[in-house]
Amino acid sequence: MRSVEMTVVLLILCALTIAVGTKAQEATTWSQWGGPHRNFITDATGLADSWPESGPPVQWSRTLGTGHSAIISGDDRLYTMYRVGNGQGREGPWESEETVVALNAQTGETLWEYTYPSKLEDTSFGSGPHATPLLVDNRVFTGGTNKQLHAFDAVSGEVLWSHDLVADFNAPPLLIRPRVKSGYGCSPLAYKDTIICSVGGPGQSVMAFRQTDGRAVWAGGDFLVSEAPPVLIDVSGQTQLVVFGGGTVNGMDPDDGTVLWTHPHDPGNDFNFMVPIWGEDNILFVSSGYKTGSRALRLTREDNLTTVKELWLDPQLQFMFLNPLRIGDYIYGTDGTFGPSFVTGVDVHTGETLWQERGFARGSMLYADGKVILMDEDGDLALTRMTPDGMTVLGRTTIFQSTSWSAPTLVGTTLYVRDREKIMALDLGINPTN
């Protein structure tokens, strides 16, 4: 009997060790768009509760070309993408090439970079690149402005394989609706031994490619594509791929590309940017600017069929770009397409707007250690607490002078941010001066 009890104790201790180890690993990696869970929530702890008047300490800062790619991290290296040119304004001039770069996470020093041709067709929304790299084991996967996929050795920068989706698969250049030419922005997603990304074209709205050699594994969907990266969710035990298309929200089987369900969400211009937000209550939240706004969908799976019920729709609630957060039963984000923006709290179950605060431009957020880090497009960085009762600003500083459309990255207590001119590492940890 004592032996059985000892075995049970050991199993519990083993499980706890694994759980703690997993959380620790999640807190020190940021290998994809949105971080460990693709929702901009991390288990990192040890963040300071306030900042000095000058802002958090700068570990390093250096120039980097323009682009909106976020920064990913792994094995003490950072990966992002940029384009050389005049970073002020939207019109350039820009070089007709873009670069994938690996940096030393401690110093910002360039470890390797790879540059390839990438002609700009339209710069009205900045030059790009727009997509964020993906790190899986020892490989880095990237999506370029003109739908170029590359796979690299993470350490050496060697190109393992590449695809020009337009030339190789007859994908439409940029986005499908010709008046929108902002450039390709789908950050790839890892699933089993594949990467998944939007492509476009009949029967191939989305495609999966084998990670090792780039072989096309499946293609599926006939819907318009958008800038939004895909995300995996669990619907009553079934893994589903959710793709926020140009005019619809779509659920797919990530093993073969079968479309399982679809629901309309059309802003009129393909400008759906955000990763749909999923909760354990089977509620999917999506939002965009212009004429569509926000909606919450409840997914129900029965007899291997998924049904979609719209819980609410608010055309006035417009989280236009970058990323809102779901914390508990509440959504927090910067609301507003044109004119002023509002940091807004919303009940995900009812759609009720709980509060709105002025003072920040449209921005991106991440959640860690009970706090929300907000990076707005005007270059202001803030440390806040957000609850159903409102927002408390714990610290705020201006760190950039040009537009920042890149989502921040948190690894441990180090925050990596960039604008159209430079990249910076900031120490957000507790220190004697706080």
N, C-alpha and C positions, 0 to 999 in steps of 0.2 A: 504493500500500500504506500509505504514511504517512497519507494522507487517511482511509483506512478505520480505521486505528488511532486517529487523532484523534477520529473520529466515535464510536467505541466508548467512548473515555475521556469524551467529553462526555455521552454517554448515561448512563454510570455516575454521573458527577458530578450530573447532573440528577436521577437516581433517588434518590441519597443526599440531595440538597437537599430533595426532596419528602418523603422519609421523616423527616428531621430536623424539617422544618416541621410535618408532621402530628403528630409527638410533642410538639412545643412547643405546638401548638394544643390538643392533648388535655390537656396539663398545666395550661392556663390557662382551661379551660372545664369546666362541670359542668351540662350542659343537660337532664339527665333523671334519673329515679330510678336510682341506682347509678352515676352518672358516665358517662364517655366510652363505656364498653363494657357498661354496665348490670350490672357485676359488682363494683363498689366497688374496682376496681383502676385506678390512674392512673399516668402516667409522670412525675409531678411529682418533682423532685429538690430538693436543698438543705435538707432538714429537719435540724434540730439532733439530735444524738445523746443529748442530755439536757436537762432543764429545771431552772431554778432552783427552790429550795424552794417559792417562791410560785406556781409554775406558769409556763406560757408567757405572754409579755406580751399584755395585752388591748388591741386596737386601738380597739374601741368596743363598747359594750353599751347596749341600750335595752329598754324594755318592749315586749311584743307579746302579743296575745291568745293564748288557748290553742289547741292543735291539735297534730297529729302529722305534718303535712306536712313533708317535708324541704325544703331550700333548694336552688334551682338558680341558675346564674349564667351571664351572657353579656353582653358589651359593657359591663362595669363596672356591671352592674345585678344585683340579686338578686330572686328571685321566690319567694313562699311563700303560705300561706293560714292564716287564723286565725279564731277566734270570740271575741267579747267575753264576759267573765264572770269569776267568781271562779275563779282557777286552782288553788286548793287543793282537793284531793279530787276525787272522780269525779262528784259529784252537782250541781255548779254552785252557784248558779243560772246558767244560760247564756242569752244572747240568742238569739232565734229567727231569726238571720241569720248569715251568714258572709262573710268578706272575702278577696279576692285582693289582694295588695299587692306593689308594686315598690319596692325600696329602692336607694339609692346604696351600692354595694359598699364605698366608701372611708369613708363616714361613718355609714351606717345610716339616713340621712334618707329619709323617705317621698317617693317621686317621684309615685306615683299609687296609688289603690286603688279597688276596686269591691266594693260590698256588695249582697247579694241575699238574699231570704227563704230560710230553711232551718230548718224546725222540727225539734227533736230529739224522737225517739220513745223513745230509750233511752240513758241516760248511764252505764250500768254499766261501760263500758270507755273512759270519757272522752268528751268532747264532739265530737271531730273538729274540723275536717276531717282526714281520714286520708290522702288521696291526695296525691301530689307533682306539681306542675306539670311541663309539658314545653315546652321552648323549641326551635322550629324556625325558622331564619332570623329573620324579624321578627314571629313569632307566638308567643303563649303559650297553651297549652291546659291546662285544669284540669278535674278531676272533683270535684264537691261531695258532701257527706255523704249527700244524698238523690238521688243519681244525676243531678245537673245538670251538663251539659257546657257549657263556655264556651270561646270562642276570642277572644283579645284582640290588638290591636296592641301589640307589646312596648314601644314607646316612649311612646305616648300613653295606653294603657289603654283605647282605644275597643273596645267589644264588636263583633266582626266577625260572629259568629253564636253561637247557643246551642241546646241541646236539653235538655228535661226528658225523660229516658229513660222515666220512668214514664208521663207523660202522652202523649208523642209516639209511643212504641213499645210501650206496654203492658208494660213491664218490671216485674217484681215489686219492690215497695219494699224497700230495704235488701237483706238476703240472703234466700234462698228459704226455708230452714227457719225457721219463724216464731219459734222460741225464741231465735234469734240475731239481735240487732238492733244490731249495733255500728256500722253505717253503712258507706257505700260507700268502698272504699279502693283501687280499681284505678288506679294511675298510668298514664296513656296512653303508648302507644308509637308512634313514627313509623316508617312504612314507605312508601317511594316518595312518592306525593302524598297519602297517607292518614294518619290516626291510627287506632290500633286499641285497643279496650278491651272489657272484659267488660260485658255488659248483663243477660242473664238472660231466660228465657222460651223457649217452644217454638221451636226452629230459630234462636234468636238468643242463644245463650250468649255469643257474641262478635260484635262488629260493627266494621266499618271505615267511617270517614267521611272525605270529601274535605276536605283541610286548608283550601282556599280558601273554601268556602261551606257546609260541614257536611252536604252531601248524603250519604245512606247509600249506600255502594258495594256492600257485601255483608253478609250475616248468616249465621252457621253455628253448629252445635253444639247439642246437647240435654242437656248436662251441667250439674250444679249449679255455680254460680259461687262465688268466694271473694274474699278481700281481695287476693290476690297479683297483682302486675303481670305482664303477659306479657313474653316475651323471644324474640328471634330467634336461631336456631342454624343452623349449616351441617352437614348430614348428607350426606357424600360428594358435595358439590357442589350439593345442593338446599337452598335456604333454607326453613326450617320455623319456624312460630310455635308456641312451647310455652306452654300455658296451664295453670297449676296451679289446677284447679277445686276445688269444695268436697269432692268425694269421689274425684276422679281426676286423673291427669296426662294431658294431651292434646296431641297434635301436630296442627297444622293447616297448610293452604296459605295463606300470607298474601295471596295474590293473589285468592282467591275464597272462603275460609272452609271449604273441604272438610276434614273430619276425616280425617287420615291414619292415626292410631293412638291408642289410649287404654290406660291402665294404672291399676289401682285404687290409691288412697291416701286412705283415709277416716278422719279423726280423729273422726267422729261428730257434728261440730258446725259444719262449714264453715270451721273456723279453720286454713286453710292460708294463710300470710302471705308466705313467702319467695319470691324469684325463683329458679326452678330454676337450678342451676349446671352449666354445660356445659364440657367439655374437648375438646381436639383428639384425644383417644383415643376419642371418641364415647361418653363416659360422662356420663350426666345424673344429678345428685345432687339429691334432694328431702328435705325434713324438716319435721316439724310436732310439736306437743305432743300431750298427751293419750294416746290409745291406739295411735297408729300408729307414731311414731318416724321413722327415716330409712331410705332405700333408695337403691341405685345401680342404674341401668338402662343397659344398652348398646344403642345403636340401630344397626341394620345396614340399609343400603339396597341392594336388588338388584332389577333388573327393574322399577324405579320403585315398588317396595313397601318399606315400612319395617317391620322386625320389631323387637320389644322383648324383651330378655332381662334378667331380674332377676338381678343379680350377688350382691346380698346385701340383707338386711333386718335392722335392729336396732331392735326396739320400744322399747328403753331409751334410745337416743340421740335426744334430743328438743331440737332447735334450734327453740324454740317460735315466736319472732317476730324481727323485724328480720333481720339478714343474717349468715350465716357467709361465710367466704372460701375459695376454692380457690387455693392457691399450690403450683404444681408438681403433685405427686401426692397432696397432702394437703389436708384440710378442717379449718379452724379456726373455732370458734364457741363461744357460751355455751350449755351444755347444761343443761336442767332446766325442768320445767313448774311444779311446785309445790315449795315448800321451797327448799333451797339450790341454787345454780347452780354450774357448773363450767366454766371455760375449758378446752376440750377439743381435742385434735388427733387426727385420724382418717385412716387410709390409705383413699383413695377406691376403690382397686382391691379391697381385701379386707374393708373395714369394721372392721378392727382398731383399737381405741382405743389410741393410743400413749401418751397422758398426759392427766392432768386436774389442774387447779390451782384451789384455792379462793381467795376474796378479792374477787371481783367479782360484782355482780348481773348479771342478764340484760342483754345489751347489743348494740350494733351496732358493726361494724368497717369499716375501709377500709385498703387497702394502698398504700404509696408509699415509694419510696426505700429499699427493704429493710426497712421498719418497718411494724408494724400499729398503727393508732390505734384505741383502744377507748373508746367512750362508753357507760357503763352506765345503766340506768334510775334509779339512785339519785343521778345527777348527778356521778359520778366519771369523769374523763377520764384516760387513760393512754397513754403511748408505750411500745411493746413491740417485741421481736423474737420471732417464733414460728417454730420449726423442728420437724422430726420428733422432736428430742430434748427439746423443752420450750419454756417461755416465760421470757423475761427482761424485767423491767419496768425501763425506762430513766427514766421520769418518771411522776408521778401527782399529781393535784390534784383537789379538789372544786370544781366551778364552779357547780353548781345545787343548789337546796334542794327543788325540786319534781320530779315525775316527768319524765324525758326519754325519750320513745319515738321521737324524730325521729333518723333516721340523719344522721351528720355529713357535711359537704361540704368538700372540699379544692380550692382554686383557687390554683395556684402553691404558696406556702408559707403561705397564709392559710386557717385552718380556721373554718368557719361552723357554729355549733351553736345549738340552742334547746331549751327545756323548755316547760312550760305557762304560763310567765310572761314570759320574755324571750328575746331573740336576741343573739348575741355573736360577735364576730370576734376570733380569736386568731392571733398571729404564731408559727408553728412553725419559722421559719427560723433558720439559723445566725447568731449575733450575738456581739459581743465578750464578753458576759457568760457565754456557754456554755463 
